[in-house]
Amino acid sequence: MRKWFFACWILLFSIAAQAQEPRLSLSCSPDSLLLGSPMNCTCSLTIPKSMGLKSILLPFDSMSVQQAITPGADTLAVDYEILDWGSWTAPPGDSKMPGLTWSGIDKGNYLEFINTIRMVIWQPGIIAMPPALALVGSSRGDYDLLSQENLLFVNLPDPQQIEGMDSTGLAPIKPIILTRTRSNLLLWIGLFMIGLAGFLALAFFLLKKFFFKKAETPLRIIPPHEKALEAIKEIERKEDWKKLELKSFYSDLTRVLRQYLEDRFEMPAMESTSSEILESARNEGLDAGYLEKMKHLLPMSDMVKFAKAEPAEEHHKWIDWLRSFVLSTKKEETLQDESGAE
């Protein structure tokens, strides 16, 4: 009987602890709609009363077309329009990021925030929406909170909108007019010019091959770590963190990190999201310490660049970490001759 009592007590305690964990979700409906039809996206955040919401990053600007439906459609940017921010309000001069003027619903030990945004997407195709990102603060510090994985929904063009787009007929041409020309003279002039050009090209080739031949020197390929270290020196020279220009500082820092990962490990880091970069780095077998640092740096940089967050960090220490990461993972350089052989 005592064992059953302790088991029930532990179960109730774990359920209560799980209920106190902050949760962020983003859902959109319907998941299949006609081009230009409105769609509702609901953002829900549940946090304990001991915590507070500092900032939130909505993923609308990062949406991408995974597969185009109509030929010639743009596969990079997604054109969208916010029809209604719901209970949020957009600050002056910024219609993309809403002001956090929402109130929570008291659920006992925690607060629940729910807001529905009404929007329309003008891009046909299979659309991918990345997770939302929130910065939650407590007495123990700040940490990032991500919603679920990418949302996918289909945006279909209206058949009436694409009528007449396919044109297979030939346009009329002007009548053919025959004119007399001095064809023999033009033919001989053309042949003479072609022969002269061939003679000059042959003479240049022979002179270069037998009279101006020089010793071939190997071409040095600049390795990825040298390019990264040079870019880090440029960041130190600018000293943006001292000027409190954190957006420029973290943009330059993550750009150098992404470019080095792409050049050194051949991963598409420049076009990947933060979560995709972490997954690729984990597959490459990078050290767990470096993965943990990148897991903190990349989302924090996104918050600084897109949500204007000001994290309490010793910013210049990230320069030392990035230099240490580059030096410890660099690859030995190779020499290459002019023919391209190593």
C-alpha positions as CSV (number, residue, x, y, z in Angstrom):
1,M,0.0,0.0,0.0
2,R,2.8,2.4,0.8
3,K,4.5,1.7,-2.5
4,W,1.3,2.6,-4.4
5,F,1.0,5.8,-2.4
6,F,4.6,6.9,-3.2
7,A,4.1,6.0,-6.9
8,C,0.9,8.1,-7.1
9,W,2.7,10.9,-5.3
10,I,5.6,10.8,-7.7
11,L,3.3,10.7,-10.8
12,L,1.3,13.7,-9.6
13,F,4.5,15.6,-8.8
14,S,5.9,15.0,-12.3
15,I,2.6,16.1,-14.0
16,A,2.6,19.3,-11.9
17,A,6.3,19.9,-12.8
18,Q,5.6,19.4,-16.5
19,A,2.7,21.8,-16.3
20,Q,5.0,24.5,-15.0
21,E,7.4,24.2,-18.0
22,P,7.0,27.1,-20.5
23,R,5.5,26.1,-23.8
24,L,5.3,27.9,-27.2
25,S,3.3,26.8,-30.1
26,L,2.4,28.2,-33.6
27,S,-0.4,26.7,-35.7
28,C,-2.0,27.9,-39.0
29,S,-5.3,26.8,-40.6
30,P,-6.4,25.8,-43.1
31,D,-3.4,23.8,-44.3
32,S,-4.5,24.0,-47.9
33,L,-6.0,27.2,-49.4
34,L,-6.5,29.1,-52.7
35,L,-4.1,31.9,-53.6
36,G,-5.2,35.1,-51.8
37,S,-7.5,33.4,-49.3
38,P,-7.0,34.5,-45.7
39,M,-5.3,32.1,-43.2
40,N,-5.4,32.2,-39.3
41,C,-2.1,31.7,-37.4
42,T,-2.5,31.2,-33.7
43,C,0.5,31.8,-31.4
44,S,0.1,30.3,-27.9
45,L,2.5,30.8,-25.0
46,T,2.2,29.2,-21.5
47,I,4.7,30.3,-18.8
48,P,4.8,30.0,-15.0
49,K,4.0,33.2,-13.1
50,S,7.6,33.3,-11.9
51,M,8.8,34.0,-15.4
52,G,8.3,36.8,-17.8
53,L,8.3,37.2,-21.6
54,K,11.0,39.5,-22.9
55,S,10.7,39.2,-26.7
56,I,9.3,37.0,-29.4
57,L,10.4,36.5,-33.0
58,L,7.7,35.6,-35.5
59,P,8.9,33.5,-38.5
60,F,6.8,35.2,-41.3
61,D,9.8,36.9,-42.9
62,S,11.7,33.5,-43.0
63,M,9.0,31.6,-44.9
64,S,10.1,29.8,-48.1
65,V,8.6,28.0,-51.1
66,Q,9.7,24.3,-50.8
67,Q,8.1,23.4,-54.2
68,A,6.6,25.7,-56.8
69,I,3.2,24.9,-58.3
70,T,3.2,27.2,-61.3
71,P,6.2,27.4,-63.8
72,G,8.5,30.4,-63.2
73,A,7.4,30.9,-59.6
74,D,9.8,32.5,-57.1
75,T,11.3,29.7,-54.9
76,L,13.1,32.0,-52.4
77,A,11.0,34.9,-51.0
78,V,7.4,34.6,-50.0
79,D,5.1,37.6,-50.5
80,Y,2.6,37.9,-47.7
81,E,0.3,40.5,-46.0
82,I,-0.9,40.8,-42.4
83,L,-4.6,41.6,-42.4
84,D,-5.2,41.6,-38.6
85,W,-2.6,41.4,-35.7
86,G,-5.4,40.3,-33.3
87,S,-4.7,41.6,-29.8
88,W,-1.2,42.8,-30.8
89,T,-0.5,46.2,-32.2
90,A,2.3,47.1,-34.6
91,P,4.7,49.8,-33.4
92,P,5.3,53.0,-35.5
93,G,7.5,52.4,-38.5
94,D,7.4,48.6,-38.3
95,S,4.5,46.7,-39.7
96,K,6.2,43.3,-39.5
97,M,6.9,42.9,-35.8
98,P,3.9,43.3,-33.4
99,G,4.1,45.1,-30.1
100,L,3.6,42.7,-27.2
101,T,0.4,44.4,-25.9
102,W,-1.4,41.2,-24.9
103,S,-2.7,40.0,-21.5
104,G,-2.5,36.5,-20.1
105,I,-5.2,34.2,-18.9
106,D,-4.8,33.2,-15.2
107,K,-4.5,29.4,-15.1
108,G,-3.5,29.1,-11.4
109,N,0.3,28.8,-11.2
110,Y,0.9,29.9,-14.8
111,L,-0.4,32.4,-17.4
112,E,-1.6,31.5,-20.9
113,F,-1.2,33.9,-23.8
114,I,-3.1,33.3,-27.0
115,N,-3.3,35.5,-30.0
116,T,-4.6,34.8,-33.6
117,I,-3.1,36.7,-36.5
118,R,-5.0,36.8,-39.8
119,M,-2.8,36.9,-42.9
120,V,-2.8,36.2,-46.7
121,I,0.0,34.7,-48.8
122,W,0.3,35.7,-52.4
123,Q,2.9,33.1,-53.3
124,P,1.7,29.8,-54.9
125,G,3.5,26.5,-53.8
126,I,4.2,24.4,-50.8
127,I,5.1,26.9,-48.2
128,A,7.3,26.2,-45.2
129,M,7.1,28.3,-42.0
130,P,10.0,28.0,-39.5
131,P,9.3,27.8,-35.8
132,A,8.6,30.9,-33.7
133,L,11.2,32.0,-31.1
134,A,10.6,33.5,-27.7
135,L,13.0,34.8,-25.0
136,V,11.8,34.0,-21.6
137,G,13.3,35.4,-18.4
138,S,13.3,34.2,-14.8
139,S,15.4,34.6,-11.6
140,R,17.8,31.9,-12.9
141,G,18.4,33.8,-16.2
142,D,17.1,34.0,-19.7
143,Y,16.7,31.2,-22.2
144,D,15.3,30.6,-25.7
145,L,12.0,28.9,-26.3
146,L,11.2,27.4,-29.7
147,S,7.8,26.3,-31.1
148,Q,7.4,23.0,-33.0
149,E,9.2,22.1,-36.2
150,N,8.5,23.8,-39.6
151,L,4.9,24.1,-40.6
152,L,4.0,23.1,-44.2
153,F,0.9,24.1,-46.0
154,V,-0.2,24.3,-49.7
155,N,-1.1,27.5,-51.4
156,L,-3.0,26.7,-54.6
157,P,-3.6,29.2,-57.5
158,D,-7.2,29.9,-58.4
159,P,-7.9,28.3,-61.9
160,Q,-9.5,31.6,-63.0
161,Q,-6.2,33.5,-62.2
162,I,-4.1,31.4,-64.5
163,E,-6.4,31.3,-67.5
164,G,-4.7,32.5,-70.6
165,M,-1.2,32.2,-69.1
166,D,-0.2,29.4,-71.5
167,S,0.3,30.6,-75.0
168,T,1.5,28.1,-77.6
169,G,0.6,29.8,-80.9
170,L,3.2,31.5,-83.1
171,A,3.1,35.3,-83.6
172,P,2.7,36.5,-87.2
173,I,5.9,37.4,-88.9
174,K,6.6,40.1,-91.6
175,P,6.8,39.0,-95.2
176,I,10.2,37.9,-96.5
177,I,11.8,40.5,-98.8
178,L,14.6,39.4,-101.1
179,T,17.4,42.1,-101.7
180,R,20.4,42.0,-103.9
181,T,23.9,42.3,-102.2
182,R,27.4,42.0,-103.4
183,S,27.7,38.5,-102.0
184,N,31.0,37.5,-103.6
185,L,32.9,40.5,-102.3
186,L,31.5,40.1,-98.8
187,L,32.3,36.4,-98.9
188,W,36.0,37.0,-99.7
189,I,36.3,39.7,-97.1
190,G,34.9,37.4,-94.5
191,L,37.2,34.5,-95.5
192,F,40.2,36.8,-95.4
193,M,39.3,38.1,-91.9
194,I,38.8,34.5,-90.6
195,G,42.2,33.4,-92.1
196,L,44.0,36.5,-90.6
197,A,42.5,35.8,-87.2
198,G,43.5,32.1,-87.4
199,F,47.1,33.1,-88.4
200,L,47.5,35.6,-85.6
201,A,46.1,33.1,-83.0
202,L,48.5,30.4,-84.2
203,A,51.5,32.8,-84.1
204,F,50.6,33.9,-80.6
205,F,50.3,30.3,-79.4
206,L,53.7,29.3,-80.9
207,L,55.4,32.4,-79.5
208,K,54.0,31.7,-76.0
209,K,54.9,28.0,-76.1
210,F,58.5,28.2,-77.4
211,F,59.8,31.7,-76.6
212,F,57.8,33.0,-73.6
213,K,57.5,29.8,-71.6
214,K,58.0,30.3,-67.9
215,A,58.3,27.9,-65.0
216,E,55.0,26.9,-63.6
217,T,54.6,27.9,-60.0
218,P,52.1,26.1,-57.7
219,L,48.9,28.1,-56.8
220,R,48.2,28.3,-53.2
221,I,44.5,27.8,-52.2
222,I,43.6,29.9,-49.3
223,P,42.2,27.5,-46.7
224,P,38.9,28.3,-45.0
225,H,40.5,28.9,-41.6
226,E,42.7,31.7,-42.9
227,K,39.7,33.4,-44.5
228,A,37.8,33.1,-41.3
229,L,40.7,34.4,-39.1
230,E,41.1,37.4,-41.4
231,A,37.3,38.2,-41.1
232,I,37.6,37.9,-37.3
233,K,40.3,40.5,-37.3
234,E,38.0,42.8,-39.3
235,I,35.3,42.4,-36.6
236,E,37.8,43.2,-33.9
237,R,38.9,46.3,-35.9
238,K,35.3,47.6,-36.2
239,E,34.6,47.2,-32.4
240,D,30.8,47.3,-32.9
241,W,30.2,45.8,-29.5
242,K,31.8,48.8,-27.8
243,K,29.5,51.1,-29.8
244,L,26.5,49.0,-28.7
245,E,25.8,48.2,-32.4
246,L,24.9,44.7,-31.4
247,K,22.9,43.9,-34.6
248,S,25.9,44.6,-36.8
249,F,28.3,42.8,-34.5
250,Y,26.3,39.5,-34.3
251,S,25.4,39.7,-38.0
252,D,29.1,39.8,-38.9
253,L,30.0,37.1,-36.2
254,T,27.4,34.6,-37.4
255,R,28.2,35.3,-41.1
256,V,31.8,34.3,-40.5
257,L,30.7,31.2,-38.6
258,R,28.3,30.1,-41.3
259,Q,30.8,30.7,-44.1
260,Y,33.5,28.8,-42.3
261,L,31.1,25.8,-41.6
262,E,30.2,25.8,-45.3
263,D,33.8,26.0,-46.6
264,R,35.3,23.7,-44.1
265,F,32.6,21.0,-43.7
266,E,30.8,21.5,-47.0
267,M,27.4,22.1,-45.3
268,P,24.9,24.6,-46.8
269,A,25.2,26.8,-43.7
270,M,24.7,30.2,-45.5
271,E,21.2,29.1,-46.6
272,S,20.2,27.1,-43.5
273,T,18.2,28.0,-40.4
274,S,19.9,27.9,-37.0
275,S,18.3,24.5,-36.1
276,E,19.4,23.0,-39.5
277,I,23.0,24.2,-38.9
278,L,23.0,22.6,-35.5
279,E,21.7,19.3,-36.9
280,S,24.4,19.3,-39.7
281,A,27.1,20.1,-37.2
282,R,26.0,17.3,-35.0
283,N,26.1,14.9,-38.0
284,E,29.6,16.0,-38.7
285,G,30.6,14.8,-35.2
286,L,31.7,18.2,-33.9
287,D,32.7,18.4,-30.2
288,A,29.8,18.6,-27.8
289,G,31.2,21.8,-26.2
290,Y,31.2,23.6,-29.6
291,L,27.7,22.4,-30.3
292,E,26.5,23.8,-27.0
293,K,28.1,27.1,-27.7
294,M,26.5,27.3,-31.2
295,K,23.2,26.3,-29.7
296,H,23.4,29.4,-27.6
297,L,25.0,31.8,-30.1
298,L,22.8,31.2,-33.2
299,P,19.3,31.7,-31.6
300,M,20.6,34.6,-29.6
301,S,22.0,36.3,-32.7
302,D,18.6,35.8,-34.4
303,M,16.9,37.5,-31.5
304,V,19.4,40.5,-31.7
305,K,19.0,40.8,-35.4
306,F,15.3,40.4,-35.8
307,A,13.7,41.2,-32.4
308,K,16.2,43.9,-31.3
309,A,17.1,42.0,-28.1
310,E,19.9,43.1,-25.9
311,P,21.3,40.1,-24.2
312,A,23.4,40.5,-21.0
313,E,26.6,39.0,-22.6
314,E,30.3,39.8,-22.6
315,H,30.1,40.1,-26.4
316,H,33.8,40.3,-27.2
317,K,34.3,36.8,-25.7
318,W,32.4,35.4,-28.6
319,I,35.3,36.6,-30.8
320,D,37.7,34.5,-28.8
321,W,35.5,31.5,-28.9
322,L,35.0,31.7,-32.7
323,R,38.8,32.0,-33.2
324,S,39.4,29.0,-30.9
325,F,36.8,27.0,-32.8
326,V,38.4,27.8,-36.2
327,L,41.9,27.0,-35.1
328,S,40.9,23.7,-33.4
329,T,38.9,22.5,-36.5
330,K,41.1,23.8,-39.3
331,K,42.2,21.6,-42.2
332,E,45.7,21.4,-43.4
333,E,46.3,23.4,-46.6
334,T,47.2,21.9,-50.0
335,L,49.2,23.2,-53.0
336,Q,47.8,23.2,-56.5
337,D,49.7,23.8,-59.8
338,E,48.3,25.8,-62.7
339,S,46.8,22.7,-64.4
340,G,44.6,22.2,-61.3
341,A,46.2,19.0,-60.1
342,E,47.1,18.7,-56.4
